[in-house]
Amino acid sequence: MSVENLRELSILELENKILDLKKELMESRFALATSQLEDTSIFKKIKKEIAQTNTILNEKKYEEKMKASTND
């Protein structure tokens, strides 16, 4: 998923996306341990996507916090 697509998601959707990615990473680790996985570059890709999603989630939370503080 591209960064532009991630920016369109809500905070709840981003949190769910992170959980799904972490589950996918865990499943990939199990596949590697059972010799079912040949391409180990998938770990780097999943970790990168988790980091991007976390960054956007933190940006959105910060924006919400700033909006709430200006409304007070």
N, CA, C and O atoms as a CHARMM CRD file, in Angstrom:
* protein
*
  288
    1    1 MET  N      0.84900  -1.16800   0.00000 PROA 1      0.00000
    2    1 MET  CA     0.00000   0.00000   0.00000 PROA 1      0.00000
    3    1 MET  C      0.89700   1.23500   0.00000 PROA 1      0.00000
    4    1 MET  O      1.86700   1.30000   0.75500 PROA 1      0.00000
    5    2 SER  N      0.58000   2.19700  -0.83300 PROA 2      0.00000
    6    2 SER  CA     1.41900   3.38300  -0.93800 PROA 2      0.00000
    7    2 SER  C      1.12600   4.35800   0.20400 PROA 2      0.00000
    8    2 SER  O      0.10100   4.25800   0.87900 PROA 2      0.00000
    9    3 VAL  N      2.02800   5.28000   0.39900 PROA 3      0.00000
   10    3 VAL  CA     1.88700   6.25700   1.47100 PROA 3      0.00000
   11    3 VAL  C      0.65100   7.12800   1.23900 PROA 3      0.00000
   12    3 VAL  O     -0.04000   7.49300   2.19000 PROA 3      0.00000
   13    4 GLU  N      0.37500   7.45600  -0.01300 PROA 4      0.00000
   14    4 GLU  CA    -0.79600   8.26800  -0.32400 PROA 4      0.00000
   15    4 GLU  C     -2.08100   7.55700   0.10000 PROA 4      0.00000
   16    4 GLU  O     -3.00000   8.17900   0.63400 PROA 4      0.00000
   17    5 ASN  N     -2.13300   6.25600  -0.14300 PROA 5      0.00000
   18    5 ASN  CA    -3.31000   5.47800   0.25100 PROA 5      0.00000
   19    5 ASN  C     -3.42300   5.38400   1.76300 PROA 5      0.00000
   20    5 ASN  O     -4.52600   5.41300   2.30800 PROA 5      0.00000
   21    6 LEU  N     -2.29100   5.27200   2.44100 PROA 6      0.00000
   22    6 LEU  CA    -2.30400   5.19100   3.89900 PROA 6      0.00000
   23    6 LEU  C     -2.80800   6.49100   4.50800 PROA 6      0.00000
   24    6 LEU  O     -3.50100   6.46900   5.52500 PROA 6      0.00000
   25    7 ARG  N     -2.46700   7.62900   3.89500 PROA 7      0.00000
   26    7 ARG  CA    -2.88900   8.92800   4.43300 PROA 7      0.00000
   27    7 ARG  C     -4.40500   9.10500   4.36700 PROA 7      0.00000
   28    7 ARG  O     -4.96700   9.90100   5.11800 PROA 7      0.00000
   29    8 GLU  N     -5.06300   8.37700   3.48400 PROA 8      0.00000
   30    8 GLU  CA    -6.51000   8.48500   3.34300 PROA 8      0.00000
   31    8 GLU  C     -7.26400   7.69800   4.41700 PROA 8      0.00000
   32    8 GLU  O     -8.46600   7.89600   4.59700 PROA 8      0.00000
   33    9 LEU  N     -6.57200   6.80800   5.13100 PROA 9      0.00000
   34    9 LEU  CA    -7.22000   5.96800   6.13000 PROA 9      0.00000
   35    9 LEU  C     -7.41400   6.73400   7.43600 PROA 9      0.00000
   36    9 LEU  O     -6.68600   7.68200   7.72900 PROA 9      0.00000
   37   10 SER  N     -8.40600   6.30800   8.21000 PROA 10     0.00000
   38   10 SER  CA    -8.64400   6.91000   9.51700 PROA 10     0.00000
   39   10 SER  C     -7.67900   6.31900  10.53900 PROA 10     0.00000
   40   10 SER  O     -6.94900   5.37300  10.24300 PROA 10     0.00000
   41   11 ILE  N     -7.68500   6.88200  11.73500 PROA 11     0.00000
   42   11 ILE  CA    -6.79500   6.39700  12.79600 PROA 11     0.00000
   43   11 ILE  C     -7.10300   4.94500  13.12900 PROA 11     0.00000
   44   11 ILE  O     -6.18600   4.13700  13.27600 PROA 11     0.00000
   45   12 LEU  N     -8.37100   4.60700  13.24800 PROA 12     0.00000
   46   12 LEU  CA    -8.75400   3.23200  13.56800 PROA 12     0.00000
   47   12 LEU  C     -8.32200   2.26500  12.47100 PROA 12     0.00000
   48   12 LEU  O     -7.83900   1.16800  12.75600 PROA 12     0.00000
   49   13 GLU  N     -8.49500   2.67100  11.23200 PROA 13     0.00000
   50   13 GLU  CA    -8.07900   1.82000  10.10600 PROA 13     0.00000
   51   13 GLU  C     -6.56300   1.62700  10.08700 PROA 13     0.00000
   52   13 GLU  O     -6.07300   0.54400   9.76600 PROA 13     0.00000
   53   14 LEU  N     -5.82600   2.68000  10.43100 PROA 14     0.00000
   54   14 LEU  CA    -4.36400   2.56400  10.48300 PROA 14     0.00000
   55   14 LEU  C     -3.93100   1.61000  11.59000 PROA 14     0.00000
   56   14 LEU  O     -3.01800   0.80600  11.40500 PROA 14     0.00000
   57   15 GLU  N     -4.59200   1.70500  12.73800 PROA 15     0.00000
   58   15 GLU  CA    -4.26300   0.79100  13.84100 PROA 15     0.00000
   59   15 GLU  C     -4.54400  -0.65400  13.45100 PROA 15     0.00000
   60   15 GLU  O     -3.75900  -1.54700  13.76700 PROA 15     0.00000
   61   16 ASN  N     -5.66100  -0.88600  12.76800 PROA 16     0.00000
   62   16 ASN  CA    -5.98800  -2.23400  12.30100 PROA 16     0.00000
   63   16 ASN  C     -4.98200  -2.71600  11.25600 PROA 16     0.00000
   64   16 ASN  O     -4.62200  -3.89300  11.23600 PROA 16     0.00000
   65   17 LYS  N     -4.53200  -1.81500  10.39400 PROA 17     0.00000
   66   17 LYS  CA    -3.53900  -2.15600   9.37300 PROA 17     0.00000
   67   17 LYS  C     -2.23500  -2.59200  10.03000 PROA 17     0.00000
   68   17 LYS  O     -1.60100  -3.54900   9.58600 PROA 17     0.00000
   69   18 ILE  N     -1.83300  -1.88600  11.09200 PROA 18     0.00000
   70   18 ILE  CA    -0.60200  -2.24400  11.80700 PROA 18     0.00000
   71   18 ILE  C     -0.73600  -3.63400  12.42000 PROA 18     0.00000
   72   18 ILE  O      0.18900  -4.44300  12.34500 PROA 18     0.00000
   73   19 LEU  N     -1.88700  -3.90800  13.02500 PROA 19     0.00000
   74   19 LEU  CA    -2.10700  -5.23100  13.60900 PROA 19     0.00000
   75   19 LEU  C     -2.04300  -6.32200  12.54700 PROA 19     0.00000
   76   19 LEU  O     -1.45700  -7.38000  12.77200 PROA 19     0.00000
   77   20 ASP  N     -2.64700  -6.06200  11.39100 PROA 20     0.00000
   78   20 ASP  CA    -2.61500  -7.03700  10.29800 PROA 20     0.00000
   79   20 ASP  C     -1.18200  -7.27400   9.80400 PROA 20     0.00000
   80   20 ASP  O     -0.79300  -8.41000   9.53400 PROA 20     0.00000
   81   21 LEU  N     -0.41100  -6.20200   9.69000 PROA 21     0.00000
   82   21 LEU  CA     0.96700  -6.33400   9.23100 PROA 21     0.00000
   83   21 LEU  C      1.81700  -7.10000  10.23400 PROA 21     0.00000
   84   21 LEU  O      2.65400  -7.91500   9.84600 PROA 21     0.00000
   85   22 LYS  N      1.60800  -6.84700  11.51700 PROA 22     0.00000
   86   22 LYS  CA     2.35600  -7.57400  12.54300 PROA 22     0.00000
   87   22 LYS  C      1.99500  -9.05800  12.53100 PROA 22     0.00000
   88   22 LYS  O      2.84600  -9.91800  12.75700 PROA 22     0.00000
   89   23 LYS  N      0.72000  -9.34500  12.26400 PROA 23     0.00000
   90   23 LYS  CA     0.29400 -10.74300  12.15700 PROA 23     0.00000
   91   23 LYS  C      0.94600 -11.40300  10.93900 PROA 23     0.00000
   92   23 LYS  O      1.38500 -12.55100  11.00100 PROA 23     0.00000
   93   24 GLU  N      0.99900 -10.66400   9.84300 PROA 24     0.00000
   94   24 GLU  CA     1.63400 -11.18200   8.62600 PROA 24     0.00000
   95   24 GLU  C      3.12700 -11.43000   8.85700 PROA 24     0.00000
   96   24 GLU  O      3.67200 -12.41400   8.35900 PROA 24     0.00000
   97   25 LEU  N      3.78700 -10.55000   9.60200 PROA 25     0.00000
   98   25 LEU  CA     5.19900 -10.72400   9.91600 PROA 25     0.00000
   99   25 LEU  C      5.41900 -11.98200  10.76000 PROA 25     0.00000
  100   25 LEU  O      6.36300 -12.73700  10.52900 PROA 25     0.00000
  101   26 MET  N      4.54200 -12.19500  11.73500 PROA 26     0.00000
  102   26 MET  CA     4.64600 -13.37400  12.58300 PROA 26     0.00000
  103   26 MET  C      4.44800 -14.64900  11.75600 PROA 26     0.00000
  104   26 MET  O      5.18500 -15.62200  11.91500 PROA 26     0.00000
  105   27 GLU  N      3.45500 -14.63100  10.88300 PROA 27     0.00000
  106   27 GLU  CA     3.19900 -15.79600  10.04100 PROA 27     0.00000
  107   27 GLU  C      4.37400 -16.07100   9.10700 PROA 27     0.00000
  108   27 GLU  O      4.69100 -17.22700   8.82800 PROA 27     0.00000
  109   28 SER  N      5.01500 -15.01300   8.62700 PROA 28     0.00000
  110   28 SER  CA     6.17900 -15.18300   7.76200 PROA 28     0.00000
  111   28 SER  C      7.33600 -15.79300   8.53600 PROA 28     0.00000
  112   28 SER  O      8.08600 -16.60800   7.99900 PROA 28     0.00000
  113   29 ARG  N      7.48100 -15.39900   9.79800 PROA 29     0.00000
  114   29 ARG  CA     8.54700 -15.98300  10.61900 PROA 29     0.00000
  115   29 ARG  C      8.31300 -17.47800  10.83200 PROA 29     0.00000
  116   29 ARG  O      9.25100 -18.27300  10.79600 PROA 29     0.00000
  117   30 PHE  N      7.05700 -17.84800  11.05200 PROA 30     0.00000
  118   30 PHE  CA     6.73700 -19.27100  11.20300 PROA 30     0.00000
  119   30 PHE  C      7.00800 -20.02400   9.90600 PROA 30     0.00000
  120   30 PHE  O      7.51700 -21.14500   9.92600 PROA 30     0.00000
  121   31 ALA  N      6.66800 -19.40700   8.78300 PROA 31     0.00000
  122   31 ALA  CA     6.91000 -20.04400   7.49100 PROA 31     0.00000
  123   31 ALA  C      8.40400 -20.23400   7.26000 PROA 31     0.00000
  124   31 ALA  O      8.82400 -21.24900   6.70400 PROA 31     0.00000
  125   32 LEU  N      9.20600 -19.26200   7.68500 PROA 32     0.00000
  126   32 LEU  CA    10.65400 -19.39500   7.54300 PROA 32     0.00000
  127   32 LEU  C     11.17900 -20.51500   8.43600 PROA 32     0.00000
  128   32 LEU  O     12.04700 -21.28800   8.03200 PROA 32     0.00000
  129   33 ALA  N     10.64800 -20.59400   9.64300 PROA 33     0.00000
  130   33 ALA  CA    11.11200 -21.62100  10.58100 PROA 33     0.00000
  131   33 ALA  C     10.76600 -23.02500  10.10200 PROA 33     0.00000
  132   33 ALA  O     11.48400 -23.97800  10.40200 PROA 33     0.00000
  133   34 THR  N      9.68700 -23.15400   9.37100 PROA 34     0.00000
  134   34 THR  CA     9.27700 -24.46600   8.86700 PROA 34     0.00000
  135   34 THR  C      9.74200 -24.69400   7.42800 PROA 34     0.00000
  136   34 THR  O      9.27400 -25.61100   6.75400 PROA 34     0.00000
  137   35 SER  N     10.66000 -23.85600   6.97000 PROA 35     0.00000
  138   35 SER  CA    11.26100 -23.96200   5.62500 PROA 35     0.00000
  139   35 SER  C     10.23300 -23.86200   4.50300 PROA 35     0.00000
  140   35 SER  O     10.41100 -24.47000   3.44800 PROA 35     0.00000
  141   36 GLN  N      9.17200 -23.11300   4.71600 PROA 36     0.00000
  142   36 GLN  CA     8.17000 -22.90600   3.66800 PROA 36     0.00000
  143   36 GLN  C      8.37800 -21.58200   2.93700 PROA 36     0.00000
  144   36 GLN  O      7.70800 -21.30000   1.94300 PROA 36     0.00000
  145   37 LEU  N      9.30400 -20.78100   3.43200 PROA 37     0.00000
  146   37 LEU  CA     9.53300 -19.45300   2.86600 PROA 37     0.00000
  147   37 LEU  C     10.92700 -19.40900   2.25300 PROA 37     0.00000
  148   37 LEU  O     11.91600 -19.74700   2.90300 PROA 37     0.00000
  149   38 GLU  N     10.99100 -18.98700   0.99200 PROA 38     0.00000
  150   38 GLU  CA    12.27900 -18.89400   0.32000 PROA 38     0.00000
  151   38 GLU  C     12.76200 -17.45300   0.23600 PROA 38     0.00000
  152   38 GLU  O     13.96000 -17.19000   0.34500 PROA 38     0.00000
  153   39 ASP  N     11.84600 -16.52900   0.04600 PROA 39     0.00000
  154   39 ASP  CA    12.19300 -15.11700  -0.12400 PROA 39     0.00000
  155   39 ASP  C     12.18300 -14.40600   1.22800 PROA 39     0.00000
  156   39 ASP  O     11.12100 -14.05600   1.74300 PROA 39     0.00000
  157   40 THR  N     13.35700 -14.19600   1.79300 PROA 40     0.00000
  158   40 THR  CA    13.43200 -13.57000   3.11200 PROA 40     0.00000
  159   40 THR  C     13.35800 -12.04200   3.04300 PROA 40     0.00000
  160   40 THR  O     13.31900 -11.38400   4.08300 PROA 40     0.00000
  161   41 SER  N     13.33700 -11.47500   1.85100 PROA 41     0.00000
  162   41 SER  CA    13.23300 -10.01800   1.73600 PROA 41     0.00000
  163   41 SER  C     11.85600  -9.52300   2.16900 PROA 41     0.00000
  164   41 SER  O     11.65600  -8.32400   2.36100 PROA 41     0.00000
  165   42 ILE  N     10.91900 -10.43700   2.32100 PROA 42     0.00000
  166   42 ILE  CA     9.56800 -10.05200   2.73500 PROA 42     0.00000
  167   42 ILE  C      9.58500  -9.43700   4.13900 PROA 42     0.00000
  168   42 ILE  O      8.74100  -8.59900   4.45500 PROA 42     0.00000
  169   43 PHE  N     10.53400  -9.84500   4.97700 PROA 43     0.00000
  170   43 PHE  CA    10.62000  -9.29500   6.32400 PROA 43     0.00000
  171   43 PHE  C     10.91200  -7.79700   6.28100 PROA 43     0.00000
  172   43 PHE  O     10.28200  -7.01200   6.98900 PROA 43     0.00000
  173   44 LYS  N     11.86000  -7.41600   5.45500 PROA 44     0.00000
  174   44 LYS  CA    12.22100  -6.01000   5.32000 PROA 44     0.00000
  175   44 LYS  C     11.04100  -5.20700   4.78200 PROA 44     0.00000
  176   44 LYS  O     10.78400  -4.09500   5.24400 PROA 44     0.00000
  177   45 LYS  N     10.32900  -5.75900   3.81600 PROA 45     0.00000
  178   45 LYS  CA     9.19200  -5.05800   3.22300 PROA 45     0.00000
  179   45 LYS  C      8.07600  -4.84700   4.24100 PROA 45     0.00000
  180   45 LYS  O      7.49800  -3.76300   4.32200 PROA 45     0.00000
  181   46 ILE  N      7.77700  -5.88300   5.01100 PROA 46     0.00000
  182   46 ILE  CA     6.71200  -5.77500   6.00500 PROA 46     0.00000
  183   46 ILE  C      7.09600  -4.78300   7.09600 PROA 46     0.00000
  184   46 ILE  O      6.27700  -3.96300   7.50900 PROA 46     0.00000
  185   47 LYS  N      8.34500  -4.85700   7.56500 PROA 47     0.00000
  186   47 LYS  CA     8.80100  -3.93200   8.60300 PROA 47     0.00000
  187   47 LYS  C      8.75700  -2.48800   8.12200 PROA 47     0.00000
  188   47 LYS  O      8.41300  -1.58400   8.88400 PROA 47     0.00000
  189   48 LYS  N      9.10600  -2.27400   6.85600 PROA 48     0.00000
  190   48 LYS  CA     9.07600  -0.92600   6.29100 PROA 48     0.00000
  191   48 LYS  C      7.64600  -0.40600   6.24700 PROA 48     0.00000
  192   48 LYS  O      7.39200   0.75400   6.57300 PROA 48     0.00000
  193   49 GLU  N      6.71700  -1.25800   5.84500 PROA 49     0.00000
  194   49 GLU  CA     5.32400  -0.84000   5.77200 PROA 49     0.00000
  195   49 GLU  C      4.75600  -0.55600   7.16800 PROA 49     0.00000
  196   49 GLU  O      3.95800   0.36500   7.33900 PROA 49     0.00000
  197   50 ILE  N      5.16600  -1.34400   8.15800 PROA 50     0.00000
  198   50 ILE  CA     4.74200  -1.08800   9.54000 PROA 50     0.00000
  199   50 ILE  C      5.26200   0.27800   9.98500 PROA 50     0.00000
  200   50 ILE  O      4.52200   1.05000  10.59400 PROA 50     0.00000
  201   51 ALA  N      6.51700   0.58000   9.69100 PROA 51     0.00000
  202   51 ALA  CA     7.10600   1.86200  10.08300 PROA 51     0.00000
  203   51 ALA  C      6.39700   3.03200   9.40400 PROA 51     0.00000
  204   51 ALA  O      6.13200   4.05200  10.04000 PROA 51     0.00000
  205   52 GLN  N      6.09200   2.88800   8.12500 PROA 52     0.00000
  206   52 GLN  CA     5.38400   3.95100   7.40700 PROA 52     0.00000
  207   52 GLN  C      3.99800   4.17600   7.99500 PROA 52     0.00000
  208   52 GLN  O      3.56400   5.31500   8.16900 PROA 52     0.00000
  209   53 THR  N      3.31300   3.09300   8.29700 PROA 53     0.00000
  210   53 THR  CA     1.96900   3.19300   8.85600 PROA 53     0.00000
  211   53 THR  C      2.01800   3.83100  10.24200 PROA 53     0.00000
  212   53 THR  O      1.16600   4.65400  10.57500 PROA 53     0.00000
  213   54 ASN  N      3.00900   3.45600  11.05100 PROA 54     0.00000
  214   54 ASN  CA     3.16700   4.06100  12.37500 PROA 54     0.00000
  215   54 ASN  C      3.43300   5.55300  12.27800 PROA 54     0.00000
  216   54 ASN  O      2.89900   6.33300  13.06700 PROA 54     0.00000
  217   55 THR  N      4.25000   5.95200  11.32300 PROA 55     0.00000
  218   55 THR  CA     4.56300   7.36200  11.13900 PROA 55     0.00000
  219   55 THR  C      3.31300   8.15600  10.79100 PROA 55     0.00000
  220   55 THR  O      3.07200   9.22000  11.36100 PROA 55     0.00000
  221   56 ILE  N      2.53200   7.65300   9.87400 PROA 56     0.00000
  222   56 ILE  CA     1.31300   8.35100   9.46500 PROA 56     0.00000
  223   56 ILE  C      0.30300   8.37100  10.60700 PROA 56     0.00000
  224   56 ILE  O     -0.38800   9.36900  10.80700 PROA 56     0.00000
  225   57 LEU  N      0.21400   7.27700  11.35300 PROA 57     0.00000
  226   57 LEU  CA    -0.68000   7.22200  12.50300 PROA 57     0.00000
  227   57 LEU  C     -0.28700   8.28400  13.52900 PROA 57     0.00000
  228   57 LEU  O     -1.14900   8.99300  14.04900 PROA 57     0.00000
  229   58 ASN  N      0.99700   8.39600  13.82000 PROA 58     0.00000
  230   58 ASN  CA     1.46000   9.40300  14.76800 PROA 58     0.00000
  231   58 ASN  C      1.19800  10.82100  14.26600 PROA 58     0.00000
  232   58 ASN  O      0.85700  11.70200  15.05500 PROA 58     0.00000
  233   59 GLU  N      1.35300  11.04700  12.96900 PROA 59     0.00000
  234   59 GLU  CA     1.05000  12.35700  12.39400 PROA 59     0.00000
  235   59 GLU  C     -0.42000  12.70000  12.58000 PROA 59     0.00000
  236   59 GLU  O     -0.75300  13.82300  12.96000 PROA 59     0.00000
  237   60 LYS  N     -1.29900  11.74300  12.31500 PROA 60     0.00000
  238   60 LYS  CA    -2.73500  11.97800  12.45000 PROA 60     0.00000
  239   60 LYS  C     -3.12200  12.23200  13.90200 PROA 60     0.00000
  240   60 LYS  O     -3.94800  13.10200  14.17900 PROA 60     0.00000
  241   61 LYS  N     -2.53500  11.48200  14.82900 PROA 61     0.00000
  242   61 LYS  CA    -2.82100  11.68300  16.24300 PROA 61     0.00000
  243   61 LYS  C     -2.35100  13.06300  16.69000 PROA 61     0.00000
  244   61 LYS  O     -3.03000  13.72800  17.47300 PROA 61     0.00000
  245   62 TYR  N     -1.19100  13.49600  16.19600 PROA 62     0.00000
  246   62 TYR  CA    -0.66600  14.81500  16.53300 PROA 62     0.00000
  247   62 TYR  C     -1.58900  15.91200  15.99400 PROA 62     0.00000
  248   62 TYR  O     -1.87600  16.88700  16.68800 PROA 62     0.00000
  249   63 GLU  N     -2.05000  15.74200  14.75100 PROA 63     0.00000
  250   63 GLU  CA    -2.96400  16.72000  14.15700 PROA 63     0.00000
  251   63 GLU  C     -4.24800  16.83100  14.97100 PROA 63     0.00000
  252   63 GLU  O     -4.74800  17.93100  15.20900 PROA 63     0.00000
  253   64 GLU  N     -4.77900  15.68300  15.39600 PROA 64     0.00000
  254   64 GLU  CA    -5.99400  15.68900  16.20700 PROA 64     0.00000
  255   64 GLU  C     -5.76100  16.38600  17.53300 PROA 64     0.00000
  256   64 GLU  O     -6.60500  17.15300  17.99700 PROA 64     0.00000
  257   65 LYS  N     -4.62700  16.12200  18.13500 PROA 65     0.00000
  258   65 LYS  CA    -4.28300  16.73700  19.41200 PROA 65     0.00000
  259   65 LYS  C     -4.18700  18.24600  19.25800 PROA 65     0.00000
  260   65 LYS  O     -4.65100  18.99500  20.11800 PROA 65     0.00000
  261   66 MET  N     -3.58700  18.69000  18.16600 PROA 66     0.00000
  262   66 MET  CA    -3.44800  20.13400  17.92700 PROA 66     0.00000
  263   66 MET  C     -4.79900  20.78700  17.67600 PROA 66     0.00000
  264   66 MET  O     -5.03900  21.90500  18.13200 PROA 66     0.00000
  265   67 LYS  N     -5.68400  20.10400  16.95800 PROA 67     0.00000
  266   67 LYS  CA    -7.03000  20.62800  16.72600 PROA 67     0.00000
  267   67 LYS  C     -7.79700  20.74400  18.03200 PROA 67     0.00000
  268   67 LYS  O     -8.50700  21.72400  18.26200 PROA 67     0.00000
  269   68 ALA  N     -7.65100  19.73900  18.88200 PROA 68     0.00000
  270   68 ALA  CA    -8.35000  19.74700  20.17300 PROA 68     0.00000
  271   68 ALA  C     -7.82400  20.86100  21.07300 PROA 68     0.00000
  272   68 ALA  O     -8.60300  21.48300  21.79500 PROA 68     0.00000
  273   69 SER  N     -6.53500  21.12100  21.04400 PROA 69     0.00000
  274   69 SER  CA    -5.96600  22.15300  21.90500 PROA 69     0.00000
  275   69 SER  C     -6.31800  23.55400  21.40800 PROA 69     0.00000
  276   69 SER  O     -6.41500  24.47800  22.21600 PROA 69     0.00000
  277   70 THR  N     -6.51200  23.73600  20.10200 PROA 70     0.00000
  278   70 THR  CA    -6.88700  25.04500  19.59500 PROA 70     0.00000
  279   70 THR  C     -8.35900  25.34500  19.80000 PROA 70     0.00000
  280   70 THR  O     -8.76600  26.50700  19.81800 PROA 70     0.00000
  281   71 ASN  N     -9.15900  24.29500  19.95700 PROA 71     0.00000
  282   71 ASN  CA   -10.59100  24.47100  20.19000 PROA 71     0.00000
  283   71 ASN  C    -10.91500  24.79200  21.63900 PROA 71     0.00000
  284   71 ASN  O    -12.03200  25.21400  21.93800 PROA 71     0.00000
  285   72 ASP  N     -9.97200  24.60500  22.53700 PROA 72     0.00000
  286   72 ASP  CA   -10.21400  24.87000  23.95300 PROA 72     0.00000
  287   72 ASP  C    -10.19900  26.33200  24.27300 PROA 72     0.00000
  288   72 ASP  O    -10.38800  26.71300  25.42800 PROA 72     0.00000
